[in-house]
Amino acid sequence: MSNDIGHDPKFSRSDFLKLLSGAGLALSANSLWPDIAVAAQSLPTRPIPATGERIPILGLGTSRVFNRAMSAEARTPLREVIEMYLASGGSLIDTAPAYGKSEIVLGDLLRDLGATRKTFIATKVRTEGREKGIESLAESIKRLGKSPIDLMQVHSLRGWKTQLPVLRDWKTAGKFRYIGITHSRNRAHEQVEQFLAKEPVDFLQINYSVLEQGADKRILPMAHDKGIAVLINKPFNKAKMFDRVKGKPLPPWAADFDCKSWAQFFLKFSLSHPGVTCVLAATGKTKHLKDNVAAGFGRMPDAKQRQKMASFWESV
């Protein structure tokens, strides 16, 4: 399929300045351009196994952040987060109808910024019944203002036996570029394994962090062997991991893989797994986005360092 209606992976600094100008913003480019991106230009990328298309290793999540931002005032910080993310070379934004008004808010902001076609949009379907599923899919396309949608996922495997055939048909018809499934709970990992053993998909989205390492045992190796791109959700476990380290300093050896904050420690753990394509991190604040983006640069932990991180976490 031609990329002229899909994802344009090249979003340069000049593109960003044009985006700001076109949106009529009175913001300084330097106020939104992360320091790390000035030097490196853009986030590193990894290939989607199914096609070889490259996506950034850090994606922007919208869960619990974009869901209630219906006023212009509430949307301003989210707009700035999107601007900073795109300016850093990011492109993949993940959302879902189940995230309240997130699809609506994201679609509106991307249209306002003129960035819809520059963004790799991932969303989901989470419903029972074929007709309700089709209705949900059509609504997602309308809300997000993009066709084809870059990635459509069956959310938490709900109704997948009904929804997956529809996703495959719509992909063949050119309405989706990629399809996949998601889950975010350890207790569902066995179900995910059983699915992957039988059903071909382009993407898997799963929970994996220094706190929840279960996917490392079978799911990530299985996805790698089957050529499935892997998106990681809950890298901070809904911010619960920060509570555990509040007031505690980073171990001095974290500097060995260019880690300067707990957010980077958590993200680099997930990012450094060889079976991971992209890690999703949701935020509504530019200072947090800047910190998250920095995790995508510099040295990554090797296998030995990852084990050291896991052992350290158990002692915290």
Secondary structure as GFF3:
##gff-version 3
##sequence-region A 1 316
A	DSSP	three_ten_helix	3	5	.	.	.	ID=ss1
A	DSSP	alpha_helix	13	22	.	.	.	ID=ss2
A	DSSP	alpha_helix	29	32	.	.	.	ID=ss3
A	DSSP	alpha_helix	35	40	.	.	.	ID=ss4
A	DSSP	beta_strand	45	47	.	.	.	ID=ss5
A	DSSP	beta_strand	54	56	.	.	.	ID=ss6
A	DSSP	beta_strand	58	61	.	.	.	ID=ss7
A	DSSP	alpha_helix	72	87	.	.	.	ID=ss8
A	DSSP	beta_strand	92	94	.	.	.	ID=ss9
A	DSSP	alpha_helix	102	113	.	.	.	ID=ss10
A	DSSP	three_ten_helix	116	118	.	.	.	ID=ss11
A	DSSP	beta_strand	120	125	.	.	.	ID=ss12
A	DSSP	alpha_helix	130	144	.	.	.	ID=ss13
A	DSSP	beta_strand	149	154	.	.	.	ID=ss14
A	DSSP	three_ten_helix	155	157	.	.	.	ID=ss15
A	DSSP	alpha_helix	160	172	.	.	.	ID=ss16
A	DSSP	beta_strand	176	182	.	.	.	ID=ss17
A	DSSP	three_ten_helix	186	188	.	.	.	ID=ss18
A	DSSP	alpha_helix	189	198	.	.	.	ID=ss19
A	DSSP	beta_strand	203	207	.	.	.	ID=ss20
A	DSSP	three_ten_helix	214	216	.	.	.	ID=ss21
A	DSSP	alpha_helix	219	225	.	.	.	ID=ss22
A	DSSP	beta_strand	229	233	.	.	.	ID=ss23
A	DSSP	alpha_helix	240	245	.	.	.	ID=ss24
A	DSSP	three_ten_helix	252	257	.	.	.	ID=ss25
A	DSSP	alpha_helix	262	271	.	.	.	ID=ss26
A	DSSP	beta_strand	278	282	.	.	.	ID=ss27
A	DSSP	alpha_helix	286	294	.	.	.	ID=ss28
A	DSSP	alpha_helix	303	315	.	.	.	ID=ss29
###
